[in-house]
């Protein structure tokens, strides 16, 4: 049976780069940096993984998603303070 490799790009905010990198390294997920966006503060990482490694990819995506949710919450809090 042939192993299926899936490729995906992750846009990783610099603030959580180390946490995402740890997940990729701990799970032996092949990855390479394919781009950067200094203005928005993220690095694009291409990952290649097998079906058995999907949970690790989901963990990395959750880290990124949680970061964005926290950013939105902080932005909302700042707007509320500005209105007072």
Long-range contacts (C-beta under 8 A, 24 or more apart in sequence): 3-50, 4-50, 4-51, 5-48, 5-49, 5-50, 6-48, 6-49, 6-50, 6-51, 7-46, 7-47, 7-48, 8-46, 8-47, 8-49, 8-57, 9-34, 9-44, 9-45, 9-46, 9-47, 10-44, 10-45, 10-46, 10-47, 10-60, 10-61, 10-64, 11-37, 11-42, 11-43, 11-44, 11-64, 12-42, 12-43, 12-44, 12-45, 12-60, 12-64, 13-41, 13-42, 13-64, 13-67, 13-68, 14-41, 14-42, 14-43, 15-41, 15-67, 16-63, 16-64, 16-67, 17-43, 19-63, 20-45, 20-60, 20-63, 20-64, 23-56, 23-59, 23-60, 23-63, 24-56, 24-60, 26-56, 27-53, 27-56, 28-53, 29-53, 29-56, 29-57
